[in-house]
Amino acid sequence: MSRFIVTCPHCQAQLELDSEKQLVVASKAAERPRVMTSIEDRLQAMARDKESASAKMDEAMRAERAGSELRDEKFRKLLGDVKDQPVVKPIRDIDLD
């Protein structure tokens, strides 16, 4: 039996492989260092995230309102142009025969 150990490039886990059976025999998850932060630091980070999300939402709402106003203005202009023109009966393909 030939077994060998490789490191997963995705998750950095140690995998023990059996080449004859072509199976993963054992695995050991990569140890990740724990990052210790204080509650105050985390609360400040959450407040910054909340402010950022609020700013993005305000910007999106402003853009939507501006787009809506632009569409309304174009609609009114086109409606005014059409009101000045006479009504013409459309020609259908069947009428051309």
C-alpha positions as CSV (number, residue, x, y, z in Angstrom):
1,M,0.0,0.0,0.0
2,S,1.4,3.4,-1.0
3,R,0.0,6.3,1.0
4,F,1.1,9.8,0.7
5,I,0.0,13.2,2.2
6,V,-0.9,16.2,0.1
7,T,-2.2,19.7,0.9
8,C,-5.4,20.8,-0.6
9,P,-4.8,24.0,-2.5
10,H,-8.3,25.3,-1.8
11,C,-8.7,24.9,2.0
12,Q,-5.1,24.0,3.0
13,A,-6.2,20.8,4.7
14,Q,-3.8,17.8,4.9
15,L,-5.1,14.8,3.0
16,E,-3.8,11.3,3.3
17,L,-4.3,9.5,0.0
18,D,-4.1,5.7,-0.9
19,S,-2.9,5.4,-4.4
20,E,-4.0,1.8,-4.9
21,K,-7.6,2.3,-3.8
22,Q,-7.6,5.9,-5.1
23,L,-9.3,7.1,-1.9
24,V,-8.8,9.8,0.7
25,V,-8.0,7.7,3.8
26,A,-7.7,10.6,6.3
27,S,-7.9,14.3,6.5
28,K,-6.8,17.0,8.9
29,A,-8.4,20.5,8.7
30,A,-6.0,23.4,8.5
31,E,-5.6,25.3,11.7
32,R,-6.6,28.9,11.4
33,P,-5.3,31.4,13.8
34,R,-7.9,33.0,16.0
35,V,-8.2,36.7,15.9
36,M,-9.1,38.2,19.2
37,T,-11.1,41.5,18.9
38,S,-12.8,43.4,21.7
39,I,-16.5,43.9,21.8
40,E,-16.1,47.6,21.4
41,D,-14.1,47.2,18.2
42,R,-16.7,44.8,16.8
43,L,-19.5,47.2,17.7
44,Q,-17.7,50.1,16.0
45,A,-17.2,48.0,12.9
46,M,-20.9,47.1,12.8
47,A,-21.8,50.8,13.2
48,R,-19.5,51.6,10.2
49,D,-21.1,48.8,8.2
50,K,-24.5,50.1,9.0
51,E,-23.6,53.7,8.0
52,S,-22.1,52.4,4.8
53,A,-25.2,50.3,4.0
54,S,-27.4,53.3,4.8
55,A,-25.4,55.6,2.5
56,K,-25.6,53.1,-0.4
57,M,-29.3,52.8,0.1
58,D,-29.7,56.5,0.0
59,E,-27.7,56.8,-3.2
60,A,-29.7,54.0,-4.8
61,M,-33.0,55.7,-3.9
62,R,-31.7,59.1,-5.2
63,A,-30.7,57.5,-8.5
64,E,-34.1,55.8,-8.8
65,R,-36.0,59.0,-8.1
66,A,-33.8,60.9,-10.7
67,G,-34.4,58.1,-13.3
68,S,-38.2,58.1,-12.6
69,E,-38.3,61.9,-13.1
70,L,-36.3,61.6,-16.3
71,R,-38.7,58.9,-17.6
72,D,-41.7,61.0,-16.7
73,E,-40.3,64.1,-18.5
74,K,-39.6,62.0,-21.7
75,F,-43.1,60.6,-21.5
76,R,-44.7,64.0,-21.2
77,K,-42.6,65.3,-24.1
78,L,-43.5,62.4,-26.4
79,L,-47.2,62.7,-25.4
80,G,-47.2,66.3,-26.3
81,D,-45.6,65.6,-29.7
82,V,-48.2,62.9,-30.4
83,K,-51.2,65.2,-29.4
84,D,-50.2,67.7,-32.2
85,Q,-50.2,65.0,-34.9
86,P,-53.4,63.8,-36.6
87,V,-54.6,60.2,-36.0
88,V,-53.8,58.0,-38.9
89,K,-55.2,54.6,-39.5
90,P,-52.3,52.1,-39.6
91,I,-51.8,50.1,-42.8
92,R,-52.0,46.3,-42.2
93,D,-50.3,43.7,-44.4
94,I,-53.7,42.3,-45.3
95,D,-54.8,45.7,-46.6
96,L,-51.9,45.8,-49.2
97,D,-53.2,42.7,-51.1
